[in-house]
């Protein structure tokens, strides 16, 4: 039960007590019906921990003025063990302050949950999450990188909230683009110009050279077979190549892995596409016009009729998509999610109509769209073109940040954090120079530094012989009363609800905001600890008899509080796919509370 749920329960108990006392007219139903009153956090902390409009919503049911009902509720809340105070504001709002023991209970529950905090066990619902699915005609660029990171984060959120997720990459390994790619490789190998609308760039040259060395028969043979061979190497990569590391390798460097790599060509090889179209034709959803076969849009989604088989007998991409959707449903998925770029909005109505025509609920398909990424270096936007071969790959960006940070994985952390810090419906401006900074100006550095600081405090306590205990007595918890400590405890208590909301709305940026707020709140608290530090400073320990004067109960409570923060912090970063370092160099712009540099190792 969340903290807000506990407050709602207290308010409901207060209404029950008032009803039993006869405070309401006979027959007044204050507990039944639609509970439209709300419990929210006030915008200004001085107004309390929570505020409710309960008296304004229920006053007509009990035939009392809002302030009169509010006064009765405040009186009934006086006996509630988690309420410290309740005050009436304005026409009948009630501002509530919770007793510290309410926050201590939340911290205790968090510590008991440990690494399971914010997560629920997997349930029966299965979801197929298809993302990236970029044409395998080039390395992963930054746009596909955003697809990968957003899709993976949505998968992590779904898993945290009980979904059984299958991550799937749909390989477009047939059709005109693959033919053009194979012809481009052939042309480069033969020393000719690539075809019009063909593919250029160093990676195409390297692929042509590599195939000439390892599979000369393929490069001189059938174009269709060569296309499939090229796709294989594009996915796998050329060992040791910086230009062509491989799509799967590039995605793995971002912490993105797939359970299934599904071939479009296999749908046709095994007859899945013609079988799906035959069903649609039997049910009257296909018509012939000018020798071509069209799907007739009859579903709820507004769309035009679309070609599924051309007059020359070739199937369209839409036909493959229909066969693919039917195949997914046949594999037993309750829900299908696909992550698409903003220029693919037409996919949703046509596919929902097709799924409905196949006899399934159109809402089994969910499409998530994301906007563009703009890369900046030295204050200027980096322009690129995949077709021309002068595009920026996601691995190039990651490697550049890794080198600047002196740590493998720093680039992946920065890219994931920056890309997920914006709503998917907003463009991302990614400043490489900022992402490379070892400074608190760098958002990902700032957040990771906050986690490292928590770990450093716990290490320092251990080195002093002060043990971390995660099961405390009420008397020990009672020492944790600083307003900042309770405010952070309240924020931690919100995390499970935040994860559920982020999962339902498919909005991982909410987790970014949570961890940024947590980092900022603890940084603010930490800088004010010179007169009341978490641990005894060197100057205090030098005084004779310091241990007898030190408040050990407060230290025990504060260390448990730090550990609770560390658990929530790490859980949030794991949902984002960002590492949580335990040691980091102190940035030049910051000193420790005693001017030393040993707090962060």
C-alpha positions as CSV (number, residue, x, y, z in Angstrom):
1,X,0.0,0.0,0.0
2,X,1.4,3.4,-1.0
3,X,1.6,6.4,1.3
4,X,-1.2,8.1,-0.6
5,X,-3.3,4.9,-0.2
6,X,-2.6,5.0,3.6
7,X,-3.8,8.6,3.8
8,X,-7.0,7.7,1.8
9,X,-7.6,4.9,4.2
10,X,-7.2,7.2,7.2
11,X,-9.7,9.6,5.7
12,X,-12.2,6.8,5.1
13,X,-11.8,5.6,8.7
14,X,-12.5,9.2,9.8
15,X,-15.7,9.2,7.8
16,X,-16.7,5.8,9.3
17,X,-16.1,7.1,12.8
18,X,-18.2,10.2,12.1
19,X,-21.0,8.0,10.6
20,X,-21.0,5.8,13.7
21,X,-21.2,8.9,15.9
22,X,-24.3,10.1,14.0
23,X,-22.7,13.1,12.6
24,X,-24.4,12.6,9.2
25,X,-28.1,12.4,8.4
26,X,-29.6,8.9,8.3
27,X,-29.0,7.3,5.0
28,X,-26.2,9.5,3.9
29,X,-23.7,7.4,1.9
30,X,-20.3,8.9,2.4
31,X,-18.3,5.7,1.9
32,X,-20.2,4.1,-1.1
33,X,-20.5,5.4,-4.7
34,X,-17.8,7.0,-6.7
35,X,-14.9,8.2,-4.6
36,X,-14.1,11.3,-6.7
37,X,-12.3,13.1,-3.9
38,X,-8.5,13.3,-4.2
39,X,-5.4,13.2,-2.1
40,X,-2.5,15.1,-3.6
41,X,0.8,16.6,-2.7
42,X,0.6,20.4,-2.2
43,X,2.7,22.5,-4.5
44,X,4.2,24.3,-1.5
45,X,5.7,22.1,1.2
46,X,4.7,24.5,4.0
47,X,1.1,23.5,3.3
48,X,1.8,20.0,4.5
49,X,2.6,16.5,3.2
50,X,-0.8,16.0,1.5
51,X,-4.0,17.9,0.8
52,X,-7.5,16.6,0.1
53,X,-10.7,18.1,-1.3
54,X,-12.8,15.4,0.5
55,X,-15.0,18.0,2.3
56,X,-15.7,19.9,-0.9
57,X,-16.8,16.8,-2.8
58,X,-18.9,15.1,-0.1
59,X,-20.6,18.0,1.6
60,X,-23.8,17.7,-0.5
61,X,-24.2,14.1,0.4
62,X,-24.2,14.9,4.1
63,X,-25.9,18.3,3.9
64,X,-23.1,20.2,5.6
65,X,-21.2,23.2,4.6
66,X,-17.7,22.3,3.3
67,X,-15.9,23.9,6.2
68,X,-18.2,22.3,8.7
69,X,-17.6,18.9,7.2
70,X,-13.8,19.6,7.1
71,X,-13.9,20.5,10.8
72,X,-15.6,17.2,11.6
73,X,-13.1,15.2,9.5
74,X,-10.1,17.1,11.2
75,X,-11.5,16.2,14.6
76,X,-12.0,12.6,13.7
77,X,-8.4,12.4,12.3
78,X,-7.1,13.4,15.7
79,X,-6.9,9.8,16.9
80,X,-5.2,8.5,13.7
81,X,-1.8,7.1,14.4
82,X,-0.1,8.3,11.2
83,X,-1.5,11.9,11.4
84,X,0.5,14.6,13.1
85,X,-1.9,17.4,12.2
86,X,-4.7,18.4,9.9
87,X,-5.6,22.0,9.1
88,X,-8.4,23.6,7.0
89,X,-7.5,25.9,4.2
90,X,-9.7,28.1,2.0
91,X,-13.3,27.0,1.5
92,X,-12.8,23.5,2.9
93,X,-9.5,21.9,1.7
94,X,-7.7,20.0,4.3
95,X,-3.9,20.1,4.6
96,X,-2.4,17.0,6.3
97,X,0.9,16.5,8.0
98,X,2.0,12.9,8.7
99,X,3.7,11.7,11.9
100,X,7.4,10.8,11.3
101,X,6.4,7.1,12.2
102,X,4.5,7.0,8.9
103,X,7.7,7.7,6.9
104,X,9.7,5.4,9.1
105,X,7.3,2.6,8.2
106,X,7.9,3.3,4.5
107,X,11.6,3.1,5.0
108,X,11.3,-0.1,6.9
109,X,9.2,-1.7,4.1
110,X,11.7,-0.5,1.5
111,X,14.6,-2.0,3.3
112,X,12.8,-5.3,3.7
113,X,11.9,-5.4,0.0
114,X,15.6,-4.8,-0.9
115,X,16.3,-5.3,-4.6
116,X,12.6,-6.1,-5.2
117,X,11.5,-2.6,-4.2
118,X,9.2,-1.1,-6.8
119,X,8.7,-4.4,-8.6
120,X,6.0,-7.0,-8.6
121,X,6.2,-10.8,-9.6
122,X,5.6,-11.7,-13.2
123,X,2.0,-12.5,-14.1
124,X,0.4,-14.4,-16.9
125,X,0.2,-11.5,-19.4
126,X,2.6,-11.9,-22.3
127,X,3.6,-9.0,-24.5
128,X,5.7,-9.0,-27.7
129,X,7.7,-5.8,-27.8
130,X,9.1,-5.1,-31.2
131,X,11.6,-2.3,-31.5
132,X,14.5,-1.0,-33.5
133,X,13.8,-3.2,-36.6
134,X,15.9,-0.8,-38.6
135,X,16.7,-1.9,-42.2
136,X,19.9,-3.9,-42.0
137,X,21.4,-1.8,-44.8
138,X,23.6,0.3,-42.5
139,X,25.0,0.5,-38.9
140,X,22.8,1.7,-36.0
141,X,22.5,5.5,-36.3
142,X,21.4,7.9,-33.5
143,X,17.7,7.8,-34.6
144,X,17.7,4.0,-34.4
145,X,19.6,4.3,-31.1
146,X,16.7,6.3,-29.6
147,X,14.3,3.6,-30.7
148,X,16.5,1.0,-29.1
149,X,16.9,2.8,-25.8
150,X,13.2,3.9,-25.5
151,X,12.0,0.4,-26.4
152,X,14.3,-1.3,-24.0
153,X,13.3,1.1,-21.2
154,X,9.6,0.4,-21.8
155,X,10.4,-3.3,-21.7
156,X,12.1,-2.9,-18.3
157,X,9.1,-1.0,-16.9
158,X,6.7,-3.6,-18.2
159,X,8.8,-6.4,-16.6
160,X,8.9,-4.4,-13.3
161,X,5.1,-4.3,-13.2
162,X,4.5,-8.0,-13.9
163,X,4.4,-8.4,-17.7
164,X,6.3,-11.2,-19.4
165,X,8.1,-9.4,-22.2
166,X,9.6,-10.9,-25.3
167,X,11.9,-8.4,-27.1
168,X,11.9,-8.9,-30.8
169,X,13.8,-7.4,-33.8
170,X,12.0,-7.7,-37.2
171,X,14.7,-8.1,-39.9
172,X,13.6,-6.6,-43.2
173,X,15.7,-9.0,-45.2
174,X,13.8,-9.0,-48.5
175,X,12.4,-6.4,-50.9
176,X,13.8,-3.5,-53.0
177,X,16.1,-2.0,-50.4
178,X,17.9,-5.3,-49.8
179,X,18.3,-5.7,-53.6
180,X,19.7,-2.2,-53.9
181,X,22.1,-2.8,-51.0
182,X,23.4,-6.1,-52.7
183,X,23.7,-4.3,-56.1
184,X,25.7,-1.5,-54.4
185,X,28.1,-4.0,-52.8
186,X,28.5,-5.7,-56.2
187,X,29.1,-2.4,-58.0
188,X,31.8,-1.3,-55.5
189,X,33.5,-4.7,-55.8
190,X,33.6,-4.3,-59.6
191,X,34.8,-0.7,-59.4
192,X,31.6,0.7,-60.8
193,X,29.3,3.5,-59.6
194,X,26.6,2.3,-57.3
195,X,23.0,2.3,-58.7
196,X,20.8,5.3,-58.4
197,X,19.3,5.4,-54.8
198,X,22.0,2.8,-53.9
199,X,24.1,2.8,-50.7
200,X,27.5,4.4,-50.3
201,X,30.0,4.9,-47.5
202,X,33.0,3.3,-45.9
203,X,30.9,0.5,-44.4
204,X,29.7,-0.6,-47.8
205,X,33.3,-0.6,-49.2
206,X,34.5,-2.6,-46.2
207,X,31.6,-5.1,-46.6
208,X,32.4,-5.6,-50.3
209,X,36.1,-6.1,-49.5
210,X,35.4,-8.5,-46.7
211,X,33.0,-10.6,-48.8
212,X,35.6,-10.8,-51.6
213,X,38.0,-12.3,-49.1
214,X,35.7,-14.7,-47.2
215,X,32.9,-15.5,-49.7
216,X,33.8,-14.6,-53.3
217,X,31.1,-16.9,-54.6
218,X,28.4,-14.9,-52.9
219,X,29.6,-11.5,-54.3
220,X,29.6,-12.9,-57.8
221,X,26.4,-14.9,-57.6
222,X,22.7,-14.3,-57.4
223,X,21.7,-10.8,-56.2
224,X,18.9,-12.1,-54.0
225,X,21.2,-14.6,-52.3
226,X,23.9,-11.9,-51.9
227,X,21.3,-9.6,-50.2
228,X,20.7,-12.2,-47.5
229,X,24.4,-12.7,-47.1
230,X,24.9,-9.0,-46.7
231,X,22.2,-8.9,-44.1
232,X,23.9,-11.6,-42.1
233,X,27.2,-9.7,-42.0
234,X,25.4,-6.4,-41.2
235,X,23.8,-8.0,-38.2
236,X,26.9,-10.0,-37.1
237,X,29.6,-7.5,-38.0
238,X,33.1,-7.9,-39.2
239,X,35.4,-8.9,-36.4
240,X,37.7,-6.0,-35.3
241,X,36.0,-3.5,-37.6
242,X,35.3,0.0,-36.3
243,X,33.3,0.8,-39.4
244,X,31.1,-2.3,-39.4
245,X,30.9,-3.7,-35.8
246,X,27.5,-5.3,-36.4
247,X,24.0,-4.2,-35.5
248,X,23.7,-6.8,-32.7
249,X,27.1,-5.7,-31.3
250,X,26.2,-2.0,-31.4
251,X,22.9,-2.7,-29.6
252,X,24.6,-4.9,-27.0
253,X,27.1,-2.0,-26.3
254,X,24.0,0.0,-25.3
255,X,22.7,-2.8,-23.1
256,X,20.0,-3.7,-25.5
257,X,19.4,-7.4,-26.2
258,X,16.7,-9.3,-28.1
259,X,15.1,-12.6,-27.4
260,X,14.0,-13.1,-31.0
261,X,15.5,-12.0,-34.3
262,X,12.6,-12.6,-36.8
263,X,13.2,-12.8,-40.5
264,X,10.7,-11.2,-42.9
265,X,11.9,-13.5,-45.6
266,X,10.9,-16.5,-43.5
267,X,7.3,-15.4,-43.5
268,X,7.3,-15.9,-47.3
269,X,9.4,-19.0,-47.3
270,X,7.0,-20.8,-45.0
271,X,3.8,-19.4,-46.6
272,X,2.6,-17.3,-43.7
273,X,1.9,-14.3,-45.9
274,X,-0.2,-16.0,-48.6
275,X,-2.1,-17.9,-45.9
276,X,-3.0,-14.7,-44.1
277,X,-4.1,-13.1,-47.3
278,X,-6.1,-16.1,-48.3
279,X,-8.1,-15.8,-45.0
280,X,-8.7,-12.1,-45.7
281,X,-9.9,-12.8,-49.2
282,X,-12.3,-15.5,-48.1
283,X,-13.8,-13.1,-45.5
284,X,-14.3,-10.4,-48.2
285,X,-11.5,-8.0,-47.1
286,X,-9.5,-8.1,-50.4
287,X,-10.5,-6.8,-53.8
288,X,-8.8,-6.8,-57.2
289,X,-8.2,-3.5,-59.0
290,X,-6.2,-3.2,-62.2
291,X,-4.6,-6.6,-61.7
292,X,-3.5,-5.8,-58.1
293,X,-4.9,-7.1,-54.8
294,X,-6.0,-4.5,-52.3
295,X,-7.0,-4.7,-48.6
296,X,-10.3,-2.8,-48.1
297,X,-10.3,-0.8,-44.9
298,X,-13.5,-1.6,-43.0
299,X,-12.3,-1.3,-39.4
300,X,-12.8,1.5,-37.0
301,X,-9.4,3.1,-38.0
302,X,-9.8,5.6,-40.8
303,X,-7.5,4.6,-43.7
304,X,-7.5,4.1,-47.4
305,X,-7.4,0.8,-49.4
306,X,-3.9,-0.5,-49.6
307,X,-2.1,-2.8,-52.0
308,X,-1.1,-6.2,-50.6
309,X,-0.1,-7.8,-53.9
310,X,1.1,-5.9,-56.9
311,X,0.0,-6.6,-60.5
312,X,3.3,-8.4,-61.2
313,X,2.7,-10.8,-58.3
314,X,5.1,-9.3,-55.8
315,X,3.8,-8.9,-52.2
316,X,4.0,-5.4,-50.6
317,X,5.5,-4.6,-47.2
318,X,2.0,-4.3,-45.9
319,X,1.4,-7.9,-46.9
320,X,4.4,-9.0,-44.9
321,X,3.2,-6.9,-41.9
322,X,-0.2,-8.7,-42.0
323,X,1.5,-12.1,-42.0
324,X,3.8,-11.1,-39.3
325,X,1.0,-9.8,-37.0
326,X,-0.9,-13.1,-37.5
327,X,2.3,-15.0,-36.7
328,X,2.7,-13.1,-33.4
329,X,-0.8,-13.7,-32.3
330,X,-0.4,-17.4,-33.2
331,X,2.6,-17.5,-30.8
332,X,0.3,-16.7,-27.9
333,X,0.9,-13.0,-27.2
334,X,-1.8,-11.1,-25.3
335,X,-0.5,-7.8,-26.5
336,X,1.8,-6.5,-29.2
337,X,3.8,-3.3,-28.9
338,X,5.9,-1.8,-31.7
339,X,8.1,1.3,-31.4
340,X,8.2,3.5,-34.5
341,X,9.6,6.8,-35.7
342,X,7.2,9.8,-35.9
343,X,7.0,9.4,-39.7
344,X,5.3,6.0,-39.4
345,X,2.0,7.1,-38.0
346,X,0.2,5.5,-40.9
347,X,1.2,2.0,-39.7
348,X,-1.2,2.0,-36.8
349,X,-4.6,2.5,-38.5
350,X,-3.8,0.1,-41.4
351,X,-2.5,-2.6,-39.1
352,X,-5.3,-2.3,-36.6
353,X,-7.8,-2.7,-39.4
354,X,-5.9,-5.7,-40.7
355,X,-5.8,-7.3,-37.2
356,X,-9.5,-6.8,-36.8
357,X,-10.2,-8.3,-40.2
358,X,-8.2,-11.4,-39.2
359,X,-10.7,-11.8,-36.3
360,X,-8.8,-10.3,-33.4
361,X,-9.3,-7.2,-31.3
362,X,-7.6,-4.2,-32.9
363,X,-6.5,-3.0,-29.4
364,X,-4.1,-5.9,-29.2
365,X,-1.7,-3.8,-31.2
366,X,-0.1,-0.7,-29.6
367,X,2.2,1.7,-31.4
368,X,4.6,3.9,-29.6
369,X,6.1,6.8,-31.5
370,X,9.3,8.8,-30.9
371,X,10.7,12.0,-32.3
372,X,14.0,13.0,-33.7
373,X,17.5,13.2,-32.1
374,X,19.8,16.1,-33.0
375,X,23.5,15.7,-32.2
376,X,25.5,18.8,-31.3
377,X,29.3,19.1,-31.2
378,X,31.1,22.4,-30.5
379,X,27.8,24.2,-30.4
380,X,26.8,23.1,-34.0
381,X,24.4,20.4,-35.1
382,X,26.0,17.4,-36.8
383,X,24.2,16.7,-40.1
384,X,24.2,13.2,-41.6
385,X,22.6,11.0,-44.3
386,X,22.4,7.3,-44.1
387,X,22.0,6.8,-47.8
388,X,25.0,9.0,-48.6
389,X,27.0,7.1,-46.0
390,X,28.1,10.1,-43.9
391,X,25.8,9.5,-40.9
392,X,26.8,9.4,-37.2
393,X,26.6,5.9,-35.7
394,X,25.5,5.4,-32.1
395,X,28.7,3.5,-31.4
396,X,30.9,6.4,-32.6
397,X,29.2,8.7,-30.1
398,X,29.4,6.1,-27.3
399,X,33.1,5.5,-28.0
400,X,33.9,9.2,-28.0
401,X,32.3,9.6,-24.5
402,X,34.0,6.4,-23.2
403,X,37.4,7.8,-24.2
404,X,36.7,11.1,-22.5
405,X,35.5,9.5,-19.4
406,X,38.2,6.8,-19.3
407,X,35.6,4.2,-18.7
408,X,33.9,1.6,-21.0
409,X,30.2,2.0,-20.7
410,X,30.2,5.8,-19.9
411,X,29.0,6.5,-23.4
412,X,26.1,4.1,-23.1
413,X,25.1,5.6,-19.7
414,X,25.2,9.1,-21.1
415,X,23.3,8.3,-24.3
416,X,20.6,6.3,-22.4
417,X,20.2,9.0,-19.8
418,X,20.0,11.9,-22.2
419,X,17.7,10.1,-24.6
420,X,15.3,9.0,-21.8
421,X,15.2,12.4,-20.1
422,X,12.7,13.7,-22.6
423,X,9.2,12.5,-23.4
424,X,9.2,10.3,-26.5
425,X,7.0,12.8,-28.2
426,X,9.7,15.5,-27.9
427,X,12.9,15.9,-29.9
428,X,16.2,15.3,-28.1
429,X,19.1,17.7,-28.4
430,X,22.2,15.7,-27.4
431,X,25.3,17.8,-26.6
432,X,28.3,15.5,-26.9
433,X,30.6,18.0,-25.2
434,X,28.3,18.2,-22.2
435,X,28.0,14.4,-22.0
436,X,31.8,14.1,-21.8
437,X,32.2,16.4,-18.9
438,X,33.2,15.1,-15.4
439,X,31.2,17.9,-13.9
440,X,28.0,18.4,-12.0
441,X,26.8,20.4,-15.0
442,X,26.5,17.0,-16.8
443,X,23.1,15.5,-15.8
444,X,24.2,11.9,-15.9
445,X,27.4,12.6,-14.0
446,X,25.4,14.5,-11.4
447,X,23.0,11.6,-10.9
448,X,25.7,8.8,-10.8
449,X,27.8,10.9,-8.5
450,X,24.9,11.0,-6.1
451,X,24.8,7.2,-6.0
452,X,28.5,7.0,-5.5
453,X,28.3,9.4,-2.6
454,X,25.7,7.2,-0.8
455,X,28.0,4.2,-1.3
456,X,30.9,6.2,0.0
457,X,29.1,7.1,3.2
458,X,28.3,3.5,3.9
459,X,31.9,2.5,3.2
460,X,33.2,5.2,5.5
461,X,30.8,4.0,8.3
462,X,32.1,0.4,7.9
463,X,35.8,1.7,8.1
464,X,34.9,3.4,11.4
465,X,33.4,0.2,12.8
466,X,29.9,1.5,12.6
467,X,27.7,-1.3,11.2
468,X,24.8,-0.8,8.8
469,X,21.6,-2.3,10.2
470,X,18.5,-2.4,8.1
471,X,16.1,-3.6,10.8
472,X,15.7,-0.9,13.5
473,X,13.6,-0.6,16.5
474,X,10.9,2.2,16.7
475,X,13.1,4.0,19.2
476,X,16.0,4.1,16.8
477,X,13.8,5.2,13.9
478,X,12.4,8.0,16.1
479,X,15.8,9.7,15.8
480,X,15.2,10.4,12.1
481,X,13.2,13.6,12.3
482,X,15.0,16.2,10.2
483,X,12.4,17.7,7.7
484,X,14.8,16.9,4.7
485,X,15.2,13.3,5.9
486,X,11.4,12.8,6.1
487,X,10.8,14.6,2.8
488,X,13.2,12.3,1.0
489,X,11.6,9.3,2.8
490,X,8.3,10.5,1.4
491,X,9.8,10.7,-2.1
492,X,11.2,7.2,-1.8
493,X,7.7,5.9,-0.8
494,X,6.3,7.3,-4.1
495,X,8.7,5.1,-6.3
496,X,6.5,2.0,-6.7
497,X,3.5,4.1,-7.8
498,X,5.7,6.1,-10.1
499,X,7.0,2.9,-11.7
500,X,3.4,1.7,-12.3
501,X,2.4,5.0,-13.8
502,X,5.5,5.2,-16.0
503,X,4.8,1.6,-17.2
504,X,1.1,2.3,-18.0
505,X,1.9,5.5,-19.8
506,X,5.1,4.1,-21.5
507,X,7.0,7.1,-20.1
508,X,10.5,6.2,-18.8
509,X,11.3,9.9,-18.5
510,X,9.3,9.9,-15.3
511,X,12.0,7.6,-13.8
512,X,14.7,10.1,-14.9
513,X,12.9,12.9,-13.2
514,X,12.6,10.8,-10.0
515,X,16.3,10.1,-9.8
516,X,17.2,13.7,-10.7
517,X,15.0,15.0,-7.9
518,X,16.4,12.5,-5.4
519,X,20.0,13.4,-6.4
520,X,19.1,17.1,-6.0
521,X,17.4,16.7,-2.6
522,X,20.2,14.7,-1.1
523,X,22.8,17.0,-2.5
524,X,21.0,19.9,-0.8
525,X,20.7,18.0,2.5
526,X,24.3,16.9,2.4
527,X,25.7,20.4,1.9
528,X,24.0,21.6,5.1
529,X,25.5,18.9,7.3
530,X,28.6,20.7,8.5
531,X,27.1,21.1,12.0
532,X,25.2,17.8,12.1
533,X,27.0,15.3,9.9
534,X,25.7,11.7,9.3
535,X,29.1,10.4,10.5
536,X,31.5,11.9,13.1
537,X,34.1,13.9,11.3
538,X,37.9,13.5,12.0
539,X,37.9,16.6,14.3
540,X,35.1,15.1,16.4
541,X,36.7,11.7,16.6
542,X,39.9,13.3,17.8
543,X,38.1,14.6,21.0
544,X,38.5,12.3,24.0
545,X,35.3,10.5,25.0
546,X,33.5,11.4,21.7
547,X,31.7,8.0,21.5
548,X,29.9,8.6,24.8
549,X,28.5,11.9,23.5
550,X,27.7,10.8,20.0
551,X,24.0,10.0,19.1
552,X,24.4,6.4,18.0
553,X,20.6,5.9,17.5
554,X,20.5,8.8,15.1
555,X,23.5,7.4,13.2
556,X,21.9,4.0,12.9
557,X,18.7,5.5,11.6
558,X,20.5,7.8,9.2
559,X,22.6,5.0,7.8
560,X,19.5,2.9,7.2
561,X,18.0,5.9,5.5
562,X,21.0,6.2,3.3
563,X,20.8,2.5,2.4
564,X,17.1,2.9,1.5
565,X,18.0,5.8,-0.8
566,X,20.8,3.7,-2.4
567,X,18.3,0.8,-3.0
568,X,15.8,3.1,-4.7
569,X,18.5,5.0,-6.6
570,X,19.9,1.8,-8.0
571,X,16.5,0.4,-8.8
572,X,15.7,3.6,-10.8
573,X,18.9,3.5,-12.7
574,X,18.4,-0.2,-13.6
575,X,15.0,0.7,-15.1
576,X,16.8,3.2,-17.3
577,X,19.6,0.8,-18.1
578,X,22.2,3.2,-16.6
579,X,25.0,1.9,-14.4
580,X,25.2,2.9,-10.7
581,X,28.9,3.3,-10.0
582,X,30.0,2.9,-6.4
583,X,33.1,5.0,-6.7
584,X,33.7,8.3,-8.7
585,X,36.2,11.0,-8.6
586,X,35.1,14.2,-6.9
587,X,34.5,17.0,-9.4
588,X,36.7,20.0,-9.2
589,X,33.9,22.3,-8.3
590,X,33.0,20.5,-5.1
591,X,34.6,20.0,-1.7
592,X,33.6,17.7,1.1
593,X,31.8,19.0,4.2
594,X,35.2,19.2,6.0
595,X,37.1,20.4,3.0
596,X,38.6,16.9,2.4
597,X,38.5,14.8,-0.7
598,X,38.1,11.3,0.8
599,X,34.3,11.2,0.8
600,X,34.0,10.0,-2.8
601,X,36.6,7.5,-3.8
